[in-house]
Amino acid sequence: MDKITCIAYLLYKSSKNQDIQEKAIQLLNGDVSIRELKRNDAVKALIIISESMLKKNKIDKNQVQLFAEEYMSIEV
Protein backbone atom coordinates (compact mmCIF):
# COMPACT_ATOMS: atom_id res chain seq x y z
CA MET A 1 0.00 0.00 0.00
CA ASP A 2 1.19 3.49 -0.74
CA LYS A 3 1.70 6.18 1.89
CA ILE A 4 -1.36 8.27 0.95
CA THR A 5 -3.73 5.29 1.08
CA CYS A 6 -2.39 4.28 4.49
CA ILE A 7 -2.65 7.81 5.89
CA ALA A 8 -6.19 8.15 4.51
CA TYR A 9 -7.14 4.87 6.22
CA LEU A 10 -5.61 5.92 9.55
CA LEU A 11 -7.28 9.32 9.33
CA TYR A 12 -10.64 7.71 8.58
CA LYS A 13 -10.32 5.33 11.52
CA SER A 14 -9.04 8.01 13.92
CA SER A 15 -12.34 9.84 14.22
CA LYS A 16 -16.07 9.23 14.19
CA ASN A 17 -16.50 12.81 12.97
CA GLN A 18 -18.23 12.69 9.57
CA ASP A 19 -16.23 15.69 8.28
CA ILE A 20 -12.90 14.04 9.15
CA GLN A 21 -13.98 10.80 7.50
CA GLU A 22 -15.03 12.67 4.36
CA LYS A 23 -11.63 14.39 4.25
CA ALA A 24 -9.96 10.97 4.50
CA ILE A 25 -11.98 9.72 1.53
CA GLN A 26 -11.11 12.90 -0.40
CA LEU A 27 -7.42 12.25 0.36
CA LEU A 28 -7.76 8.66 -0.82
CA ASN A 29 -9.28 9.79 -4.11
CA GLY A 30 -6.78 12.58 -4.70
CA ASP A 31 -9.32 15.38 -4.27
CA VAL A 32 -7.22 16.97 -1.52
CA SER A 33 -3.53 16.77 -0.57
CA ILE A 34 -1.90 16.14 2.78
CA ARG A 35 -0.46 19.66 2.61
CA GLU A 36 -3.97 21.12 2.19
CA LEU A 37 -5.31 19.03 5.07
CA LYS A 38 -2.51 20.18 7.37
CA ARG A 39 -3.74 23.77 6.96
CA ASN A 40 -6.89 22.76 8.85
CA ASP A 41 -6.09 22.75 12.58
CA ALA A 42 -8.79 20.18 13.31
CA VAL A 43 -7.16 17.69 10.94
CA LYS A 44 -3.48 18.60 11.30
CA ALA A 45 -2.92 16.71 14.57
CA LEU A 46 -4.66 13.61 13.21
CA ILE A 47 -2.51 13.69 10.06
CA ILE A 48 0.67 13.95 12.13
CA ILE A 49 -0.42 11.04 14.33
CA SER A 50 -1.30 8.99 11.24
CA GLU A 51 2.12 9.68 9.69
CA SER A 52 3.80 8.64 12.93
CA MET A 53 1.84 5.39 13.11
CA LEU A 54 2.73 4.66 9.49
CA LYS A 55 6.45 5.18 10.19
CA LYS A 56 6.21 2.78 13.14
CA ASN A 57 4.52 0.26 10.80
CA LYS A 58 1.53 -0.08 13.13
CA ILE A 59 -0.99 -0.71 10.41
CA ASP A 60 -2.94 -3.70 9.15
CA LYS A 61 -2.37 -3.79 5.38
CA ASN A 62 -5.44 -5.99 4.86
CA GLN A 63 -7.68 -3.42 6.54
CA VAL A 64 -6.12 -0.67 4.40
CA GLN A 65 -6.88 -2.69 1.27
CA LEU A 66 -10.51 -3.20 2.31
CA PHE A 67 -10.82 0.54 3.04
CA ALA A 68 -9.42 1.41 -0.39
CA GLU A 69 -11.70 -1.07 -2.15
CA GLU A 70 -14.75 0.35 -0.40
CA TYR A 71 -14.09 4.09 -0.75
CA MET A 72 -11.86 4.59 -3.78
CA SER A 73 -13.69 6.14 -6.70
CA ILE A 74 -12.83 4.64 -10.05
CA GLU A 75 -13.49 6.75 -13.11
CA VAL A 76 -13.72 5.07 -16.47
C-alpha positions as CSV (number, residue, x, y, z in Angstrom):
1,M,0.0,0.0,0.0
2,D,1.2,3.5,-0.7
3,K,1.7,6.2,1.9
4,I,-1.4,8.3,0.9
5,T,-3.7,5.3,1.1
6,C,-2.4,4.3,4.5
7,I,-2.7,7.8,5.9
8,A,-6.2,8.2,4.5
9,Y,-7.1,4.9,6.2
10,L,-5.6,5.9,9.5
11,L,-7.3,9.3,9.3
12,Y,-10.6,7.7,8.6
13,K,-10.3,5.3,11.5
14,S,-9.0,8.0,13.9
15,S,-12.3,9.8,14.2
16,K,-16.1,9.2,14.2
17,N,-16.5,12.8,13.0
18,Q,-18.2,12.7,9.6
19,D,-16.2,15.7,8.3
20,I,-12.9,14.0,9.1
21,Q,-14.0,10.8,7.5
22,E,-15.0,12.7,4.4
23,K,-11.6,14.4,4.2
24,A,-10.0,11.0,4.5
25,I,-12.0,9.7,1.5
26,Q,-11.1,12.9,-0.4
27,L,-7.4,12.2,0.4
28,L,-7.8,8.7,-0.8
29,N,-9.3,9.8,-4.1
30,G,-6.8,12.6,-4.7
31,D,-9.3,15.4,-4.3
32,V,-7.2,17.0,-1.5
33,S,-3.5,16.8,-0.6
34,I,-1.9,16.1,2.8
35,R,-0.5,19.7,2.6
36,E,-4.0,21.1,2.2
37,L,-5.3,19.0,5.1
38,K,-2.5,20.2,7.4
39,R,-3.7,23.8,7.0
40,N,-6.9,22.8,8.8
41,D,-6.1,22.8,12.6
42,A,-8.8,20.2,13.3
43,V,-7.2,17.7,10.9
44,K,-3.5,18.6,11.3
45,A,-2.9,16.7,14.6
46,L,-4.7,13.6,13.2
47,I,-2.5,13.7,10.1
48,I,0.7,13.9,12.1
49,I,-0.4,11.0,14.3
50,S,-1.3,9.0,11.2
51,E,2.1,9.7,9.7
52,S,3.8,8.6,12.9
53,M,1.8,5.4,13.1
54,L,2.7,4.7,9.5
55,K,6.4,5.2,10.2
56,K,6.2,2.8,13.1
57,N,4.5,0.3,10.8
58,K,1.5,-0.1,13.1
59,I,-1.0,-0.7,10.4
60,D,-2.9,-3.7,9.1
61,K,-2.4,-3.8,5.4
62,N,-5.4,-6.0,4.9
63,Q,-7.7,-3.4,6.5
64,V,-6.1,-0.7,4.4
65,Q,-6.9,-2.7,1.3
66,L,-10.5,-3.2,2.3
67,F,-10.8,0.5,3.0
68,A,-9.4,1.4,-0.4
69,E,-11.7,-1.1,-2.2
70,E,-14.8,0.4,-0.4
71,Y,-14.1,4.1,-0.8
72,M,-11.9,4.6,-3.8
73,S,-13.7,6.1,-6.7
74,I,-12.8,4.6,-10.1
75,E,-13.5,6.8,-13.1
76,V,-13.7,5.1,-16.5
